[in-house]
Amino acid sequence: MAGRIGCADTKDLDRPVWTSLTQGLSNIAQGTSGALRILPDYGQFAASADLTPENLAALGRLTASGEIWLLERKPLPPVPGATVVSQGEYLQMILSDPMRPEEDRSVTMLGDADAEEMRRLAELTNPGPFYPRSHQL
């Protein structure tokens, strides 16, 4: 699809966390073939392969390594071993026609040496939790 970056099909967006953890972020995912979470140093997102009782139980076991966040298109049934702390809705936006820059701008790549400064900026702007390795995403 023209203009779509990093997404083979819009169905990948129906389960964004599962898609990410089994594709581009698979190198920083932990769990089983039935349920995965991003490594805790990066964040808290997790997902199950599907809604079978076995995979929901595997998802619940991932809470043993800390709080997990679930982001699904449809409400999930109860996850064994997990307690819902809060829930809400999210808005998913898709850029279908990327703008092209009118001028060439220099880009400075940031890395581990910039991590502390990135963390301070994140804390000032309060976009949400920023973990020790979030800057590597």
C-alpha positions in Angstrom: 0.0 0.0 0.0 1.4 3.4 -0.9 2.2 5.6 2.0 2.0 2.9 4.6 5.2 2.5 6.6 6.1 -0.6 8.6 2.7 -2.2 8.3 2.0 -4.9 5.7 -1.8 -4.8 6.2 -4.3 -2.9 8.2 -5.3 -6.1 10.0 -1.8 -5.9 11.7 -3.2 -2.7 13.3 -6.1 -4.7 14.9 -3.6 -6.2 17.4 -0.8 -3.6 17.4 1.1 -5.0 20.5 1.0 -8.6 19.3 2.1 -7.5 15.8 5.0 -5.5 17.2 6.2 -8.2 19.6 6.1 -10.9 16.9 7.6 -8.7 14.2 9.8 -5.6 14.7 10.2 -5.9 18.5 10.6 -9.7 18.7 14.2 -9.3 19.8 13.1 -7.5 23.0 10.0 -9.7 23.7 9.8 -12.4 26.4 7.2 -15.1 27.0 5.9 -18.0 25.0 4.3 -18.6 21.6 1.0 -18.0 23.3 1.8 -14.7 25.1 4.5 -12.1 25.0 5.5 -8.9 26.8 8.1 -6.3 26.0 11.1 -6.6 28.3 10.4 -4.6 31.5 13.4 -2.2 30.9 11.6 -1.0 27.7 8.0 -0.9 28.8 5.0 -2.8 30.0 3.0 -3.8 26.9 1.9 -7.4 26.5 -0.5 -9.5 24.4 -1.6 -13.0 23.8 -1.7 -14.8 20.5 -5.4 -15.3 20.8 -8.2 -15.5 23.4 -7.9 -19.2 24.2 -7.9 -20.1 27.9 -4.3 -21.4 27.6 -3.0 -18.2 26.0 -4.9 -15.9 28.4 -3.4 -17.9 31.3 0.1 -17.5 29.7 -0.6 -13.8 29.5 -1.6 -13.7 33.2 1.7 -15.4 34.1 3.6 -12.5 32.5 2.4 -10.3 35.4 5.0 -12.2 37.5 7.7 -9.9 36.0 5.7 -6.8 36.7 2.6 -4.8 35.6 1.6 -5.3 32.0 -0.5 -3.1 29.7 -2.9 -4.6 27.2 -4.0 -2.7 24.1 -6.6 -4.5 22.1 -9.2 -3.5 19.6 -11.9 -5.4 21.5 -12.4 -5.9 25.2 -10.6 -9.0 26.6 -12.2 -11.6 28.8 -10.7 -11.8 32.3 -7.0 -12.7 32.3 -6.3 -15.3 35.0 -3.9 -14.0 37.7 -4.2 -10.4 36.5 -6.1 -7.5 38.1 -7.5 -4.6 36.1 -6.1 -1.4 37.6 -7.5 0.9 35.0 -8.9 0.8 31.5 -9.8 3.2 28.8 -10.1 3.7 25.0 -7.4 4.7 22.6 -7.6 6.3 19.2 -5.5 4.8 16.5 -4.5 7.1 13.7 -3.1 6.0 10.3 -1.0 8.3 8.1 -2.2 7.6 4.6 -0.4 10.4 2.8 2.9 11.4 4.3 4.1 14.9 3.8 7.4 15.4 2.1 9.8 17.8 3.7 10.3 20.9 1.6 13.8 21.4 2.7 16.6 19.1 3.7 17.0 19.2 7.5 19.9 17.6 9.3 19.1 14.8 11.7 21.0 14.0 14.9 20.8 10.4 15.9 20.5 10.0 19.7 21.9 7.1 21.6 22.7 5.8 25.0 24.9 8.8 25.8 21.7 10.9 25.5 19.5 8.7 27.6 19.5 10.8 30.7 18.6 14.0 28.8 15.8 12.1 27.0 14.5 10.9 30.3 14.4 14.4 31.7 12.5 15.6 28.7 10.0 12.8 29.0 9.5 13.6 32.7 8.9 17.3 31.8 6.4 16.6 29.1 4.8 13.6 30.9 4.0 11.4 27.9 3.8 8.4 30.2 6.3 6.1 31.8 9.8 6.2 30.4 11.9 3.2 31.3 15.6 2.7 31.5 15.8 1.5 27.8 12.7 3.2 26.4 15.0 5.6 24.5 16.2 2.6 22.4 12.8 2.0 20.9 
